[in-house]
Amino acid sequence: MLRLQRLTREPAIESLPIPAGRRAMDRQAALVGGRQPVAAIRVLQVDGAAGPLDARLYVPGALVPADTGPSGLLVFLHGGGMIYGSLDSHDAVCRFLAERAGVRVLAVDYRLAPEHRFPAAVDDAAAAYRWAVTHAASLDADPARIGVGGDSAGGLLSATTAATAAREGLPCALQLLVYPATDMVTASHSREVFGRGLFLTTEFMDLATASYLPEEADRADPRASPQLAEPPAGLAPAYVATAALDPLRDEGEAYAAKLRAAGVEVECRRFDGQIHGFLNVLVAPSSRAATEEIAGVVARSLATPRTGSRQDR
């Protein structure tokens, strides 16, 4: 990602007006994602908190025959600091996860700030997940094998959505949190050390926070900072992936520790040598290998029908 910025002479996205930054992110993601085949993509709309949201259902080759039956489903929420990101920016990622994990992936285009500030994205993510559970049959999904996942801001939304599912008694077999933002209040050591020159910058994080959470009091809301929330009973198993050179590393790992202390089944994996955004960089061998490992987690959690309860795993 860093080399791409140098080769294309693209300015840092936080230096651009937000609409231009969104377009730049989509362009960069297309270049670093490469061409990732997938058997089928279905364009649809799902219910958001304030109206329909655009979505894409990615179907891997293993599930194309009509007689394969219901599959696992990952509801995917893209990153981008709540101000950037789209179905296009994470298209390659969703294609890759669907094919490698052997599950359907439902990518949701939630509302972005500053046009739609907190808690619009949180509410959209929860509404979209409810829709997916309710419409599992039309998605050829097994309700017992539905999970939620995302990267960065999408990891935050996945954490809040999993908590909502637990409180509402909705099935959730996995919360996949890839370098999630979890604490909008505390300045962690990794934010201070890695906030310059490693793609995700302090300037971008400040812009995203000011755009999505302009009211400082909202930053301590558990829906904005899951690290400050009390984990509900019945919370889904969590896989937390962090990048060693990422400003968000410490808060992701702190959140994993918090969940583990609350009795949640947690696997936390730090990817050495990686920076924030590696999930999108499928043209780089080391990043692709890391994403392949993450796809394996999705496969283990959602691809195979389960027997017994959550506690039996």
C-alpha positions as CSV (number, residue, x, y, z in Angstrom):
1,M,0.0,0.0,0.0
2,L,2.8,2.4,0.9
3,R,4.7,1.6,-2.3
4,L,1.5,2.1,-4.3
5,Q,1.1,5.6,-2.9
6,R,4.7,6.4,-3.9
7,L,4.5,4.9,-7.4
8,T,1.2,6.5,-8.3
9,R,2.0,9.8,-6.5
10,E,-1.4,9.7,-4.8
11,P,-1.6,12.2,-2.0
12,A,-2.5,10.9,1.5
13,I,-6.3,10.4,1.4
14,E,-6.8,12.5,4.6
15,S,-5.3,15.5,2.7
16,L,-8.2,15.4,0.1
17,P,-11.8,16.5,0.4
18,I,-13.8,13.6,1.7
19,P,-15.6,12.8,-1.6
20,A,-12.2,12.8,-3.4
21,G,-10.7,10.7,-0.6
22,R,-13.4,8.1,-1.1
23,R,-12.7,7.8,-4.8
24,A,-9.0,7.6,-4.1
25,M,-9.5,4.7,-1.6
26,D,-11.6,2.8,-4.2
27,R,-8.9,3.3,-6.8
28,Q,-6.1,2.2,-4.5
29,A,-8.1,-0.8,-3.3
30,A,-8.7,-2.0,-6.9
31,L,-4.9,-1.9,-7.6
32,V,-3.8,-3.7,-4.4
33,G,-6.6,-6.2,-4.4
34,G,-5.9,-7.6,-7.8
35,R,-8.3,-9.8,-9.8
36,Q,-10.0,-12.2,-7.4
37,P,-12.4,-14.7,-9.1
38,V,-15.7,-15.6,-7.5
39,A,-18.5,-17.8,-9.0
40,A,-21.4,-15.4,-8.6
41,I,-22.3,-12.0,-7.2
42,R,-25.9,-11.0,-6.5
43,V,-26.8,-7.3,-6.2
44,L,-29.5,-6.6,-3.7
45,Q,-30.7,-4.3,-1.0
46,V,-31.1,-4.9,2.7
47,D,-32.9,-3.1,5.5
48,G,-30.9,-0.3,7.2
49,A,-32.0,1.7,10.2
50,A,-33.4,4.5,8.0
51,G,-34.0,2.9,4.7
52,P,-32.6,0.3,2.3
53,L,-28.9,-0.2,1.9
54,D,-27.0,-1.5,-1.1
55,A,-25.4,-4.9,-0.7
56,R,-23.7,-7.7,-2.6
57,L,-24.0,-11.4,-2.0
58,Y,-20.8,-13.2,-3.0
59,V,-21.3,-16.9,-3.8
60,P,-18.2,-19.2,-4.1
61,G,-17.8,-21.9,-6.7
62,A,-18.4,-24.7,-4.2
63,L,-21.9,-23.4,-3.6
64,V,-23.1,-22.7,-7.1
65,P,-24.9,-26.1,-7.8
66,A,-28.5,-25.7,-6.8
67,D,-28.5,-28.8,-4.6
68,T,-25.7,-27.7,-2.2
69,G,-28.2,-26.6,0.4
70,P,-27.9,-23.7,2.9
71,S,-24.3,-22.5,3.7
72,G,-22.6,-20.4,6.2
73,L,-22.9,-16.6,5.7
74,L,-20.5,-13.9,6.8
75,V,-22.1,-10.4,7.0
76,F,-19.2,-8.2,6.0
77,L,-18.8,-4.5,7.1
78,H,-16.0,-2.6,5.4
79,G,-13.5,-0.4,6.9
80,G,-12.7,3.3,6.1
81,G,-13.0,5.2,9.4
82,M,-16.8,5.5,9.0
83,I,-16.1,8.2,6.4
84,Y,-14.6,6.1,3.5
85,G,-15.1,2.7,2.2
86,S,-17.7,1.1,-0.1
87,L,-18.8,-2.1,-1.7
88,D,-16.1,-1.4,-4.3
89,S,-13.2,-0.8,-1.9
90,H,-13.7,-4.2,-0.4
91,D,-14.9,-6.1,-3.4
92,A,-11.6,-8.1,-3.8
93,V,-11.6,-9.0,-0.1
94,C,-15.1,-10.3,-0.2
95,R,-14.5,-12.3,-3.3
96,F,-11.4,-13.8,-1.7
97,L,-13.0,-14.6,1.6
98,A,-16.0,-16.2,-0.1
99,E,-13.9,-18.5,-2.3
100,R,-11.3,-19.4,0.3
101,A,-13.7,-20.0,3.1
102,G,-16.4,-21.6,1.0
103,V,-19.2,-19.5,2.5
104,R,-21.5,-16.8,1.2
105,V,-20.4,-13.3,2.0
106,L,-23.0,-10.5,2.3
107,A,-21.3,-7.1,2.0
108,V,-23.3,-4.1,3.3
109,D,-22.9,-0.5,2.3
110,Y,-23.8,1.3,5.5
111,R,-24.2,5.1,5.8
112,L,-21.0,7.2,6.1
113,A,-20.1,10.4,8.0
114,P,-20.0,13.3,7.9
115,E,-23.4,13.1,6.1
116,H,-24.6,10.5,8.6
117,R,-22.9,10.8,12.0
118,F,-22.9,8.5,15.0
119,P,-24.8,6.3,15.6
120,A,-26.0,5.9,12.0
121,A,-23.3,3.3,11.0
122,V,-23.9,1.3,14.2
123,D,-27.6,1.3,13.7
124,D,-27.3,0.3,10.0
125,A,-25.0,-2.6,10.8
126,A,-27.4,-4.0,13.4
127,A,-30.4,-3.6,11.1
128,A,-28.6,-5.3,8.2
129,Y,-27.6,-8.2,10.4
130,R,-31.2,-8.6,11.6
131,W,-32.3,-8.6,8.0
132,A,-29.8,-11.3,7.1
133,V,-31.0,-13.5,9.9
134,T,-34.6,-13.0,9.0
135,H,-34.0,-13.5,5.3
136,A,-31.5,-16.4,5.7
137,A,-33.7,-18.7,3.5
138,S,-33.7,-16.3,0.6
139,L,-29.9,-16.0,0.9
140,D,-29.5,-19.8,1.0
141,A,-27.9,-19.4,4.4
142,D,-28.0,-21.6,7.5
143,P,-29.2,-19.4,10.4
144,A,-27.0,-21.4,12.8
145,R,-23.9,-20.5,10.7
146,I,-24.3,-16.7,10.3
147,G,-21.5,-14.5,11.5
148,V,-20.4,-10.9,11.3
149,G,-17.0,-9.5,10.4
150,G,-15.1,-6.5,9.1
151,D,-11.9,-4.6,9.2
152,S,-10.9,-1.4,11.1
153,A,-14.1,0.6,11.4
154,G,-15.9,-2.4,10.1
155,G,-14.4,-4.4,12.9
156,L,-15.8,-1.9,15.4
157,L,-19.2,-2.3,13.8
158,S,-18.9,-6.1,13.9
159,A,-18.2,-6.0,17.6
160,T,-21.2,-3.8,18.3
161,T,-23.4,-5.9,16.0
162,A,-22.3,-9.1,17.7
163,A,-23.2,-7.5,21.1
164,T,-26.6,-6.5,19.7
165,A,-27.2,-10.0,18.4
166,A,-26.4,-11.5,21.9
167,R,-28.7,-9.1,23.6
168,E,-31.5,-9.7,21.2
169,G,-31.1,-13.5,21.1
170,L,-30.1,-13.6,17.4
171,P,-27.8,-16.4,16.2
172,C,-24.2,-15.4,15.7
173,A,-21.5,-18.0,15.2
174,L,-18.5,-15.7,14.8
175,Q,-17.4,-12.1,15.2
176,L,-14.4,-11.6,12.9
177,L,-12.6,-8.4,14.0
178,V,-9.7,-7.5,11.8
179,Y,-7.5,-4.7,13.2
180,P,-10.7,-3.2,14.9
181,A,-11.0,0.3,16.3
182,T,-12.3,-0.3,19.8
183,D,-11.5,2.8,21.9
184,M,-12.2,6.4,20.9
185,V,-11.1,7.7,24.3
186,T,-7.8,6.3,25.2
187,A,-4.6,7.1,23.3
188,S,-2.8,3.8,23.2
189,H,1.0,3.3,22.9
190,S,0.6,1.9,19.4
191,R,-1.3,4.9,18.2
192,E,1.5,7.1,19.3
193,V,4.3,4.9,17.9
194,F,2.8,3.9,14.5
195,G,0.7,7.0,13.7
196,R,3.2,8.3,11.1
197,G,4.3,6.9,7.8
198,L,2.6,3.5,8.0
199,F,-0.6,4.1,5.9
200,L,-3.0,4.7,8.8
201,T,-2.0,8.1,10.2
202,T,-2.9,10.2,13.2
203,E,-4.2,12.8,10.8
204,F,-6.6,10.4,9.2
205,M,-7.8,9.1,12.5
206,D,-8.4,12.6,13.8
207,L,-10.4,13.4,10.6
208,A,-12.5,10.3,10.9
209,T,-13.2,10.9,14.6
210,A,-14.2,14.5,14.1
211,S,-16.4,13.6,11.1
212,Y,-18.2,10.6,12.8
213,L,-18.1,11.7,16.4
214,P,-18.0,15.5,16.6
215,E,-19.5,15.4,20.1
216,E,-16.7,14.4,22.4
217,A,-19.2,12.9,24.9
218,D,-20.3,10.4,22.2
219,R,-16.8,8.9,22.0
220,A,-17.3,7.3,25.4
221,D,-20.5,5.7,24.3
222,P,-20.1,1.9,24.3
223,R,-21.4,1.8,20.7
224,A,-18.5,4.0,19.7
225,S,-15.9,2.5,22.0
226,P,-16.7,-1.2,22.5
227,Q,-13.7,-1.4,24.9
228,L,-15.9,0.6,27.3
229,A,-18.9,-1.7,27.0
230,E,-19.8,-4.6,29.3
231,P,-19.8,-7.7,27.2
232,P,-23.3,-9.3,27.2
233,A,-24.0,-12.9,28.0
234,G,-24.0,-15.2,25.1
235,L,-21.6,-13.2,23.0
236,A,-20.3,-15.0,19.9
237,P,-16.8,-16.5,19.7
238,A,-14.4,-13.8,18.5
239,Y,-11.4,-13.9,16.2
240,V,-9.3,-10.7,16.6
241,A,-6.6,-10.1,14.0
242,T,-4.1,-7.3,14.6
243,A,-1.1,-6.0,12.6
244,A,2.2,-5.5,14.4
245,L,2.8,-2.1,12.8
246,D,-0.7,-0.7,13.2
247,P,-1.8,2.3,15.4
248,L,-4.9,0.2,16.3
249,R,-2.9,-2.8,17.4
250,D,-3.0,-2.3,21.2
251,E,-6.7,-1.5,21.4
252,G,-7.6,-4.6,19.3
253,E,-5.6,-6.8,21.6
254,A,-7.0,-5.0,24.7
255,Y,-10.5,-5.8,23.4
256,A,-9.6,-9.4,22.9
257,A,-8.3,-9.6,26.5
258,K,-11.5,-7.9,27.8
259,L,-13.7,-10.5,26.0
260,R,-11.6,-13.4,27.2
261,A,-11.8,-12.1,30.8
262,A,-15.6,-12.0,30.4
263,G,-15.6,-15.7,29.4
264,V,-16.0,-15.2,25.7
265,E,-14.2,-17.7,23.4
266,V,-11.4,-15.6,21.8
267,E,-8.6,-16.2,19.4
268,C,-6.2,-13.2,19.0
269,R,-3.6,-13.3,16.3
270,R,-1.0,-10.7,15.7
271,F,0.4,-10.7,12.2
272,D,4.1,-9.6,12.4
273,G,5.4,-7.3,9.7
274,Q,2.0,-6.2,8.6
275,I,0.5,-2.7,8.6
276,H,-3.1,-1.5,8.8
277,G,-5.0,-2.4,5.7
278,F,-3.2,-5.6,4.9
279,L,-6.5,-7.4,4.3
280,N,-7.0,-5.4,1.1
281,V,-3.4,-6.0,-0.2
282,L,-4.0,-9.3,-1.9
283,V,-1.2,-8.7,-4.5
284,A,1.5,-8.9,-1.8
285,P,2.4,-12.5,-0.8
286,S,2.7,-11.9,2.9
287,S,-0.6,-10.0,3.1
288,R,-2.3,-12.5,1.0
289,A,-1.1,-15.3,3.2
290,A,-2.4,-13.5,6.3
291,T,-5.8,-13.0,4.6
292,E,-5.7,-16.7,3.6
293,E,-5.3,-17.6,7.3
294,I,-8.2,-15.4,8.2
295,A,-10.3,-17.1,5.6
296,G,-9.5,-20.4,7.2
297,V,-10.9,-19.1,10.4
298,V,-14.2,-18.2,8.6
299,A,-14.2,-21.7,7.1
300,R,-13.8,-23.4,10.4
301,S,-16.4,-21.2,12.1
302,L,-19.1,-21.0,9.4
303,A,-18.5,-23.5,6.5
304,T,-19.1,-26.8,8.3
305,P,-22.5,-27.6,9.9
306,R,-22.1,-27.7,13.7
307,T,-23.4,-30.2,16.2
308,G,-24.1,-29.2,19.8
309,S,-24.1,-25.8,21.4
310,R,-21.7,-23.0,21.3
311,Q,-20.2,-24.2,24.6
312,D,-19.4,-27.6,22.9
313,R,-16.8,-26.0,20.7
